[in-house]
Amino acid sequence: MLWFLIVVLGLVSIALAAVCVLAAASGANESENELARIEPEVRRAERRLHDVARDSFAAMLEEARTHERASK
């Protein structure tokens, strides 16, 4: 009877360990999915920021050239 309880306890602990491993793998997969979803959003935001900076610089340069021509 004692051996039966030891075997059952061993099987239960192995099953619990397997569930923990699967849960950890699922959590890692969700984390990877979240990163994969965020990555394109970051790229779009960086691109918009680059576009805004480029357009602002072009506008400042044009404004400086306009004032330079008006001064002459």
N, C-alpha and C positions, 0 to 999 in steps of 0.2 A: 504494500500500500504506500509506503514511504517513497519507493522508487517511482511509482506512478505519479505522485505529487511532484517529485523532482523533475520528471520528464515533462509534465504539463506546464510547470513553472518555466522550464527551459524553452518550450515551444512558444509560450505566451511572451516571454522576453524577446525571442527572435522575431516574432510577429510585430511587437511594439517597436523594435529597432528598425524593421523594414518600413513601418508606417512613418517613423521619424525621418528616415532617409528619403522617402517619397515626398513627404511634406517639405523638406529642405530643398529638394530638386524642383518642386513646384514653385516654391518661393523664389528660387534663383531664376526660373523661367519667366515668372511674372516680372521680375526685376529687369531681365534682359528685354522683355517686350516693352516695358516702360521706357527704357533707354532707347530702343529702336524707334519708339514713337516720338520721343523728345528730340532726337538728333536732327530730323528734317526741320523741325520748328526752329531750332537754334540756327541752322544754316539760313533759313528764310529771314530770321531776325538780323543776323549778321549782314546778309545781303542788303536788306532795307537800310540798315545803319550806314553801310558803305555808300549806297545810292544817295542818301540824305547828305552825308558828308561831302560827296563829290559835287552834288548840285549846289550846296551851300558855298563850297569853295569857288565853284565857277561863278556864282552870283557875286561873291565878294571881289573876285578878280575883275569881273566886268564893271562893278561899281567903282573900283579903284582906277580902272582905265578911263571910265567916263569922267571922273574928277580930274584925272591927269590931263585929258584933252581939253576940258573946260578951263583949266588953269593956264594953258598956253596961249 
